[in-house]
Amino acid sequence: MSAGSISRRVRFAGVACAAAALLSGCISAAAGPNGTYATPIGNAPVTANPTPYSAALYCMADYARRYSLPSPRIAVARISDYTGTVSADGGRQITGGASLMTMTALAKSGAHIVERYDTSVSEMELRYANNRLIGDEGPAGPGDTQFRRILAGQVPGSDFYIVGGITEVNYNIRSGGFDAAGGEATSNTPLSVAFAGKSYVMNIAIDLRLVQTTTLEVVDVISYQKQIIGREISAGVFDFLNGNVFDISAGEGGLEPVQLAVRALIERATVEFMANLYGAPGPEVCLGAGPDPLGTVGPTGGYYPAYPNTDTNNGETRADPGRWHDRRDGAVRRSRY
């Protein structure tokens, strides 16, 4: 082996060792003064988590306050994932928190919510109070402890509840892409270049219903779907220069958040539910004047007025799932009361 070859190998080994030392320098075998081995990367702040329909929900709350429209007491039952999809790592592909998203959407719309999803703490304290194990401060102030009393009718009942589930996940509704490569075959320093791009579309759907608690009558039904897009782009270069091999590649990809799509579907359905309960005539109570840019697409599901307000509620506009979308058209704005 020549002296030059040995020297190159020594230099390469030195560079590799230096790179390894640089990478390991960020991690210590002994914990620092703050009790950690390393400082976590990333400093993104906590932000709000709206969807394109959040503004319409806030506007429904403004509409109800402006006209002093009372909200019925609404509970949320289990809204489960009925698709049965499982991710590659074995976990559920679709969120199990759809019920929690629905509660948040109801709160945005100004609804009066009563808890029925998780009553474990209330039920436990009720048992403790029934056995006189829970004490509350008496009228005499600190030191005057009395057992908590159970009063008939102290828990308000719900007027309506929302129940349903995530019913569809359809992968690869349509996909497409390209993959191209080229290079020199006769040159002493061959150069090859490759490009690739892929995209695909999937969708997710929900079916929700609004049920009157006392009669179990289904007064409203919503069925919506949302398409989700994913894409991937990559490029690479392979070359020999002066006996050295260079293989460089780069890429970029993204998938529209699936769980955020579930939240958008739920908020979109909640707008319809609350417009029904408030007796709102339609999107014109919140959105600017002008034609809907999406046009009429089709019915959303069975519709019955929750109250005898057919002449004033949103029944006439229920066949158009594109309304209330205040971010699709820049001319549409949220009303201010």
Beta strands, then each sheet from edge to edge (+ up, - down):
strand 1: 73-81
strand 2: 112-113
strand 3: 135-137
strand 4: 145-147
strand 5: 160-183
strand 6: 191-212
strand 7: 218-241
strand 8: 244-255
sheet 1: 2+ 1+ 5+ 6- 7+ 8-
sheet 2: 3+ 4-
end
